[in-house]
Amino acid sequence: MGFMEDFIKKNRITEVECLVPDMSGIARGKIVPAEKFLRILRDRGLRLPEAIFVQTVTGEFPDDEDITSDENSDIYMIPDERTIRFVPWYEEPTAQVITDCVYADGRPVDVSPRHVLKRVLALYEERGWKPVVAPELEFFLVQVNKDPDYPLVPPVGRNGRMESGRQAFGIDAVNEFDPIFEAVYDFCETQDIDIDTLTHEAGAAQIEINFNHGDALELADQAFLFKRTAREAAIRHQVYATFMAKPMQGEPGSAMHVHQSVVDADSGRNLFANPDGTDSALFLSHIAGLQKYLPYAMPLLAPNVNSYRRLVPNSDAPINVHWGRDNRTTGLRVPVSQPDSRRVENRVAGADANPYLAIAASLACGYIGMVQGLEPNDPIKGSAYRLAFTLPRHQNEALTKFNACKPLKEILGERFIDAVTCVKEAEYEAYNRVISSWERENLLLNV
């Protein structure tokens, strides 16, 4: 608490945003005056109802959920002092801090996404291993859209025109929205969000931000905060930044690629390469675990009905979990690298995924492969799109597979699996109550 108190007093903070990432990666929590925040810390008095972890993306609570207590009792928010930062877009000096949640008896709330990632990392720690990750987040800039019945369209750039063609890696195309990205970089620097490269992706006004590699929990925190940051920077320029997996028809989807490796916790040596530079047995088993179990973990990688629109052939998104060397058509890509940076890139997760859960799922699958000593298929050459579509095609199929996987239940926790299922089933039911424009256009007078 001493560090947070010093930060607040030194920087004359007036308010503190206490953040809890919910199941969808939405920032829930409370905003409190700084003096009250410090006072509350001393008696552990900052509380929220447990049900926030079964709140759907629409803000509703499932009617028949039996995950949380019948009383919807309070849980306690425990700030992680390492995460306290400025909120750079307010005039008043404001801080934000990510909190973990515990029950009254001190037990961690096991359905909290941040706790689930910690749970996976603890398994690695027990074996003397430490994961290293580097997310890559894609997102679209779109015009402000006040009516959800209307399709999204690209924003107008500095030249006064909407972007219409494919501008992958276009420098001038990025510069069309330079004021937004200047704000993004400034906001990130203030928050110690360690972003690296910015590139234009294949879609109209689609951008990718790369994070520098590091500790898995810290990078999940940064990705969580970055989404807030990008949306705030964009809206200040009358534009939306969206992390929907597939926001526009005829455009590619947005991914959250996760580069991951495992090092020896003591020496820092990359365990994915042998001394002679060849792939280690642990590396191949890690890939094999991803191949075998990622299809079962899809509700954490493709969490929304829209997510599955991204996963189609010839769209810069995978349809299976084959692996290959420097092959972007596969679900699992091994970039060309030196032995000390040997890694695998999981290309399955969408940008709409909760970063805590996507990273937890990816590391859990790799961990199972390492512990079980699994062996992967041979790496493929050529396009993986010529091979079978083996990922789930829609949310219901994904939830069925998710609930049938005993190894994932053991690692992530059965109660957590039940909570995800409850939330996603409620969201799917809400989606099914909506009649789409496609149905009205094609069925209204034709059937």
N, C-alpha and C positions, 0 to 999 in steps of 0.2 A: 504494500500500500504506500510505502514511503516514496517510491519512484513516481507513482501517479499523483500523490499530493504535491511533490516538488514540481512536476510538470504543470499542474493546474495553477499553482501559485506563481511560478516563474513566468508563465505566459499569460497571466491574468485572465484565465478562462472563466467565462460567465455561465456557460451551459455545457452539459455533457450528454451526448447521445450514446446510450447504452444499447448495443446492437446484439441481436440473437438471430443467426441465420436459420430460417425455418426450412421445411422440407423442400420447398421450391427454390431456396436460395434468396428469398425475399428478406430484407432487413426488418425484423420486428423489434420491439423493445420499448424503451422509455427515454424521454428527454427530461433531464432534471437540472435544476440550478446547481452550479458547481459546489457551493457550500453544502447543500443538502446531499449531494453525491458523496462528499467526503464524510459527512456525518453518518450516512447510511452504511458506508463501508465498515464502519467500526462496530455496527451491531447486525451486519448481514441482513439488512432490511429491504433490499430491492427485490421485488417479487413480480412474477407473472403467472397466469394460469397455465397449467401443464398442457392444456388443449391447443396452444399455439403450434405444437408440433404435429397436429393432425388437421390444421387449417389448410384448406385447399387454395389453389392459385386464384380462385375467384373470391376468396375471403370467407367461404362458408365452412361449417363444421359438419362432418357426416352425421346423419341422424342416428345410425345404428352402430357407431364405433364403440368398441369395448376395450380400447387400448389404454386410455387414460382413466383415472378414477371417476366413479360416479359423482363424486362431489366436485370434480374439476378443481382439485386443490392447487394451492400455490406451489411453485418451485422458486428457488432462490437463484438470482443472477450473480455469478462470481466473475468480476472483470479480470481479464488476462492482461496484466500490466504491460506486457511486451507489445500489446496491440494499440496502446493509446496513441492517438495522432490528432493533428489539427483536422478540422473540416474547413477546407480552404475557400468555399464559396459563400460563406456567411460574412456579413459585416461585423457582427459581434464575435469576439474571440470564442470559438466553440471547439470542443474536443469530441472525439468519438472513441469508443473502446468496445472491443468484441468481448462478449461475456460467455462463459460456460454456465451450465445450469445443473443444480443439484437439488435433491429432495431434502426435506427437513432433517433427515438423519445423516445427511452428508453424502449419500450415494449419488453418483452421476446419473443424470437423466439419459437412459440408454437409447432413447429414440431421437436424441439430438444429433443432427448431421455432423457437427464438429466433434462430438464425442465418438461417433462411429469411426471417423478418420483416426482419431487418437487411439482407438481400440486396435485398428489394423496396424498402426505404427508401433504399438507396444509389442505385437507379435514379432515384428522384425527386430526390435530392440532385444528381445529375449534371446535371439540367436546371434547377437553381435552384428546385425546388419542395419544399415541406414539407407532408406530410399532417397534418391535425389530426383527431383522432377522439374520440368520446365513446360508450363502450359503455353499454348498459342490460341488466342481467342479471336474469332472472326465476328464481325457485326456489320450491319447495314446502316447507313444514314438514309432517312426517308423524310418526305415532307410531313408536316404536322397533319395528323389524320383524326378528325373529330367524329367521324361517322364510321364505325367498324364495318358497315355494309359496303363501303367503297374500298377498292383495292389500294394498296400502298404504291406510291410512286417515288422515284428518286428526287432529291432536293435540287434546287437551282444553285449552281455554283457561281463563282465570281464572274464568269463570262456571260451570265444571264441565261444560260441554257441548262436543261436537264441532261444528265449523262445518259446516253442511250446505247452505246456499244460496249464491247468487251475491252476493258482497259487494265488487264492484269499487269501488275508491276509498273503501271504508268506513273511517272513522277509528276508530270503536269496535272494528271487527273487527281492525284492526292492534293496538290497545291490549290485546286479549286476550292477546297474546304480548309485551307491552312489556318484561319482563325480558330476553328473548332479544335484542330489538333494541337495548336499552340496552347490552348486552354487545357486540353487533356494532359499534355506534358507538364505544364506548370502545376496543375492540381496533383498529379502523381508525384512530382518531386517533393511537394509540401507534405504529402502523406507517406513518403518512403515506400512508394509502390515502384518496384524496380523493373520498369518496362524497358525494352531494348529497341528492337526494330519495328518500324511501321511500314507496311506495304499495302498497295492496292491489290485486292483480290479480283477474281474473275467476274463477279457480279457488278451491276451498276451501283456505284457508290458503296461498294463492299470493301471493308478494311480488315486487315489482320494486325494484331499487336502481339509481339513475342515478349515473354517474361524471361529474365535471366534465371538460370537454374539455381536450385537451392533446396532448403528444407521443405518437405511436403506440406506440413501444416502452415508454415509461413506463406508458401506460394498459394495455398488455398485461400488464406485470409486475403492476400493481395488480389486474387482474381475476384473474390466476393466484393471487395471494395472498389475494384476497377469498374465493375458493371455500374455501380452507383455513379462513379466519377464520369464515365463516358456519357451516360444519360444526362447528367447535370450540365456538362460542358456543351452538349448538343442543344439542349433546350434553351440555353442562354443565347443561342443563335437561331432560335425559332426552327429547329430541326429536331427530329427524334433519332436517337441511336437505339436500335433494336437488336436483341440477341435471340430473337425467334430463330428456330432451326431452319425454317423455310418461309420467309415473310412474303415473297413475291413469286407469282406464277411466271415460269419461263426463265427464272434466275437460279443460279446454284444456291445451295443452302449454306448455313454457317456452322462451323465446327468448333470444338475445343479439343485440339490435338494435345495429347499429353506425352511428352518425352520423359522416359523414366529409366533410371539405372539404379543399381544397388552397390553401395560401397561398404568396406569393412569399417565398423563404427570406430575402431581404435586407430587404424593406420590411414584410413581414407582411401585405400586402394580399391579401384573399380573391380568388383567381383565378376563382372560380365566378360572379362578378357583374361586369357592365360598370359604368363610372362612372355611367351613368344608372339603375342598379339592375336592369336586365334580365339575364336569364341569359346568361352568356358562352358562346362556342363551346366552350371547354374543359370547361365544366360539362356541356353537352349531350353532348359526346364521352365524358366520364367515365361518364355514365349509360348511354350506348350500349355502352360496354365492359362494364359490369355486366350489361346485358341480354344481350349476346352470350355472355359467358364464364362467368357465375356457374353456369349449368346444368352446365358442365364441371368446375367446382371443388367440386362438392357433397360429396365425401369429406372436405373440410376444413371444411365448414359443417354438414353432417349426417353425422357420422362413425360412427354406430352403427346397428345394425339398428332400435333403438327410435326413432331420430331421425325416420324416415319416417312413424311413426304420428302425429307432430305436424302434418305437412304435408297437411291435408285441408281441404276447403271449409268455409266458415262457422265457422271455429274460431280466429279471431284469428291465423292463420298463412297465409302465401301459398301459392299453388299454381302461380304463374307469375312472370315477371319484368317484367310491365308496370309503368309508373311513373305516378304521379299526384300532384297537389298536395294535400297534407293528406288523403291517402286511405289509410287503414289496411288496406284489402283488397288492396293491391298489394304486390308484393315490394320495390318501390323507392318510398319516400314522400319527397316534398319538403315539409318543414314550411314553414309561413308564417314568413317571417323578414325581417329587414333585410338589405341587401346584404352587410354585413360578416360576417354569420353564415349566408350561403347555404350550404346543405349538402344531402346526400341521406342518407336513412336506409335502410340495407340491413336488411330485416326477415326475411331468409331463414335466417340462422344460428340453430341451436338453442343452448340454454344448456349443452348437453353438449359443445359444440365447444371445442377447445383455443383459448384466446383469441389466442395468437400466430399460429396457423394461420388462424383465421377472419379476423383483421384483415389478415394477409398476403394471403390469397386475395382479399378484398374490394378492397384497394388495388391488387393486381396486375391485376385485371380492369378497374378504372377506369383504370389507367395505360395498359393496352393500347389502350383506347378513345381516350385522349387522344393517344397517339403515332400511332395509325392514322387519326385524324381521323374516327372513326365518327359516324354520325348516329342518334339514337334514334327509336323510334316516337313518334307523338303521345301526349301524356299522356292517360290515359283518365279519363272521368267515370263516376260510378256504380260498382257493384261489379265488382271484377276476378274474382269467383267465377263470373260468368256466362260468362267466356271460358275458353279451353282450358287444361287442366292440362298444363303444359310442363316442370315440374321432374321429375327422376327419381323413380320411385315406390318404389324399393328400392335397397339397397346395391350389389348386383351391377350394376344398370344404371348407377349413379353411377360405379363404378370403371371400367366400360367406356368411358364418355364421358371420364373423367378421363385415361385413358391415350391417348385419341385426339386430345388437344388440343396441337398443337405449340407455339403461343405460350406456353401455361402451362408446358410443359416447359422452354422456353428461359429463362423468368423464374425459376421456382422450382427448376430443376435436375432433370435426368432421373433422377439417382440418388435424389433425394428422392422423386420420383414413384414410383419402384420400391419404395422403403422403405414409403411409405404403403400401396401396393397389397399388398405382402407382409403387412403387419400386419393390414390390414382383411380380406383373404381368409382369414387364419388365424382371426380372430375370427368371421367368418361361418360357417366350417366348425365352430367350437366351438358356435356358436348352433344350427346345424342338427342337432347331436347330441342336443339336449335335446327331449324330448317335452313339449308344453305341456298345461296343464289343459284348454284348449279341445278339443284332440284327444281327450283321454281322455273328456271329457264328451259330445262329440257323435259320436265315431266308435266308441267302445268296443263298444257294443251295437247300433249302427244300420247298420253296413256289413258 
